[in-house]
């Protein structure tokens, strides 16, 4: 990086609207990178600002940091991500977002029944075990996956990996 293109951690924080501690966290997680000056101060290239914007948007839609890091790792270093880069990254996230939406929809549609009954029984709970369809199979997370598959089948929705 040339000196004219470098930004201090304070400058990046101010321009991106992200706290310095968040920048250090992003760097520790491998989402952004800096170089150190002779005085051991962090310096960031200007493309870091766009990467932070991508990180913040992805976080807002619920993408895990590990998924964001994997996507950012596909971008060339020291170049501002382009619209085409964003289109490619966001397309790769669509299936995961569809799965999250389906899970949240299932929760929204059954949550009132659980809170309304107050039983907190995993054997009878309509949220964890709709209509006790899985009562003979024991407890566990398979109930959510089965309920989700069944709800997709009723809607004729697209099946995605789970």
C-alpha positions in Angstrom: 0.0 0.0 0.0 1.2 3.4 -0.7 1.2 6.0 2.0 -1.4 8.2 0.1 -3.8 5.3 0.0 -3.6 4.2 3.6 -6.1 5.1 6.3 -5.6 5.0 10.1 -7.9 2.9 12.2 -9.5 6.1 13.5 -10.1 7.3 9.9 -11.6 3.9 8.9 -13.8 4.0 12.0 -15.0 7.5 11.3 -15.7 7.0 7.6 -17.3 3.5 8.0 -19.4 4.3 11.1 -17.9 1.2 12.8 -16.2 1.4 16.2 -12.5 0.9 16.4 -13.1 -2.2 18.6 -15.3 -3.7 15.8 -12.5 -3.1 13.3 -10.1 -4.9 15.5 -12.6 -7.7 15.9 -13.2 -7.9 12.1 -9.4 -8.0 11.6 -9.0 -10.8 14.2 -11.7 -12.8 12.4 -9.9 -12.3 9.0 -12.6 -10.1 7.4 -10.3 -7.2 6.9 -6.5 -6.7 6.8 -4.1 -4.0 7.8 -0.4 -3.4 7.6 1.7 -2.1 10.4 3.8 1.1 10.3 7.3 1.3 11.8 5.6 2.5 14.9 3.3 -0.5 14.9 0.2 1.4 14.0 -2.5 -0.2 11.8 -3.0 1.2 8.3 -5.8 0.1 6.0 -6.1 0.4 2.3 -9.1 2.4 1.0 -10.8 -0.8 -0.3 -11.3 -1.7 3.3 -14.2 0.8 3.5 -16.2 -1.1 0.8 -15.4 -4.4 2.5 -16.8 -3.1 5.7 -19.9 -2.0 3.9 -20.3 -5.5 2.6 -19.8 -7.0 6.0 -22.4 -4.7 7.6 -25.0 -5.5 5.0 -24.4 -9.2 5.2 -24.6 -9.0 9.0 -27.9 -7.1 8.8 -29.5 -10.0 6.9 -28.1 -12.5 9.4 -25.2 -14.0 7.6 -22.6 -15.6 10.0 -19.2 -14.0 10.1 -17.6 -17.3 8.9 -19.8 -17.2 5.8 -18.9 -13.5 5.2 -15.2 -14.3 5.6 -15.4 -17.1 3.0 -17.1 -14.8 0.6 -14.6 -12.0 1.1 -11.7 -14.4 0.7 -12.9 -14.9 -2.9 -12.3 -11.2 -3.7 -8.9 -10.0 -5.0 -6.8 -8.1 -2.4 -6.3 -4.4 -2.5 -9.2 -3.8 -4.9 -12.6 -2.2 -4.2 -15.3 -4.8 -4.5 -17.4 -4.1 -7.6 -21.1 -4.4 -8.3 -20.4 -7.6 -10.1 -18.5 -8.9 -7.0 -21.5 -8.0 -4.8 -23.9 -9.7 -7.2 -21.8 -12.9 -7.1 -21.5 -12.9 -3.3 -25.2 -12.2 -2.7 -26.3 -14.9 -5.1 -24.3 -17.4 -3.2 -26.1 -16.4 0.0 -29.6 -16.7 -1.4 -30.2 -20.4 -0.5 -29.0 -19.8 3.0 -31.2 -16.8 3.4 -34.2 -18.8 2.0 -33.6 -21.4 4.7 -33.5 -18.8 7.4 -36.7 -17.2 6.1 -38.4 -20.6 6.1 -37.3 -21.3 9.7 -38.4 -17.9 10.9 -41.8 -18.3 9.1 -42.3 -21.6 10.8 -41.5 -20.0 14.2 -43.7 -17.1 13.5 -46.6 -19.3 12.5 -46.4 -21.6 15.5 -45.0 -19.4 18.3 -48.3 -18.1 19.6 -49.5 -21.7 20.2 -46.5 -22.4 22.4 -46.7 -19.2 24.4 -50.4 -19.5 24.6 -50.4 -23.0 26.2 -47.5 -22.4 28.6 -46.9 -26.1 28.9 -43.2 -26.0 27.8 -43.5 -29.7 27.2 -41.3 -31.0 24.4 -43.6 -34.0 24.1 -46.7 -31.9 23.4 -45.3 -28.6 22.2 -46.8 -27.5 18.9 -43.7 -25.4 18.2 -41.1 -28.2 18.7 -43.4 -31.1 17.8 -46.3 -30.0 15.6 -49.4 -32.1 16.3 -47.1 -34.7 18.0 -46.2 -36.1 14.6 -42.8 -37.0 15.9 -43.7 -38.1 19.4 -42.6 -41.7 18.8 -39.2 -40.7 17.5 -38.0 -39.0 20.8 -36.8 -35.5 21.4 -34.3 -33.5 19.4 -33.7 -31.0 16.6 -35.0 -33.4 13.9 -38.4 -32.1 14.8 -37.7 -28.6 13.4 -36.1 -30.1 10.2 -39.1 -32.4 9.7 -41.6 -29.6 10.3 -39.8 -27.4 7.9 -39.8 -30.0 5.2 -43.4 -30.7 5.7 -44.3 -27.0 5.6 -42.4 -26.6 2.3 -44.1 -29.6 0.8 -47.6 -28.2 1.7 -46.6 -24.9 0.0 -44.9 -26.5 -2.9 -41.8 -24.5 -2.0 -38.3 -25.0 -3.3 -36.4 -27.6 -1.4 -33.0 -26.7 -0.2 -30.2 -28.6 1.6 -30.4 -28.8 5.4 
